[in-house]
Amino acid sequence: MKDQTTGGPEAATSRRRLLDAALAEFAEKGYAGATVRAIAARAGVNTQLISYYFGGKAGLHRELLDAWREREAGLMEADSFAAGVTAYLRAFAENPDLLRMFVREGLSAAALPAPAAPADGEEEPEVAQLRRLQAEGGLAADLDPAYLAIVLMGATTAMVTVPAMIERLCGVPADSPEFLDNYAEQLRRIIEHLSG
């Protein structure tokens, strides 16, 4: 067996296991509550590999965010605004721990590794994208893109933030394929109405 640090298949497996373990820890405990020791134990690898591969806990977090941004770029290329929003919903349904991590971070007052900030005078990418869509006529002109971004965040996080309420209101579990299909269709219709 090769050394896990040489870059062979074992290294790729160790990296993947660490990323999966980090995501689960961040989803359960938040960034501040997750420890490198717990992440390594969950992954079944030596704690030192976190520093070796990622430079520490912040590097693991950054790599998870970078992977999401890469996937997110593909979601933004959907045929329509409604299709893009439902693609986000389905992407989060496929990876609820990522969504839990985002929700937990949104609720936390703890310091997180600093994300890349937009250049001075530039808007956050989510808002800028909605503003471009609005300028192209794909979104009603009387909507504020920043506030719409917040509404969409709420719509796509509901599966993990209010699962009991979803089951009570809709009669199906929030993590069921039936809910996801029905919710995606209803969300698509709502977004089409917003598109003017």
Phi, psi and omega in degrees: 000135180287155172299139182294346183262002184278346179098005179282194180301326179296322179296317179297320178295317179297317178300313181297316179297321178294318178296317178297317180294319179298316179300315179297318180294316179296323179293321182278321191240354185079168182298314184294324183278340180282137179242154178296327178297314180293322179296313180297318179297317179297323180280343181074032180230171178291138180303326183297337180294336178296314177293319183298311184276325191237352182078010179123186183298320180298323178293321175300313180300313180300318180295322176297316179294320179297319179297320178295315181299323178296316178293320181300323179302322177292325179293327182290346181267018180298161182297331181213166178300315180299318179295323178295316180295316179291332175294320175300313181303313181292324178296318178290326178295327177287338183222070184296335178295325177297316179295318177299321178299314180297317180295314180300318179294324178294332180270348187269142173267356182291148179291137176248161172303136184294124175284164176294121182273149175297154177297157179310132178085351179267150178274164173301147185304322181298317181289317180300320179296317179294322179295320177297316179299319179296318180296330179276359179087010181269003181213137182308137186291337184271008178264140176272117184303325180295316180289325176296322177301320178295317178301316181292324175300315179297318181295321183275344179265351185305328182301328180254342182271329182225050184297324180293321178295320178300313181296321180294317183283320187258345178079010178222152179297145182297336181260015180272148176301326180298314178297312183302314180296314181293318181294317179301318179294315179295319179296321177301316181295318179298314181296322177298324176294321179293333182288351176074000000 
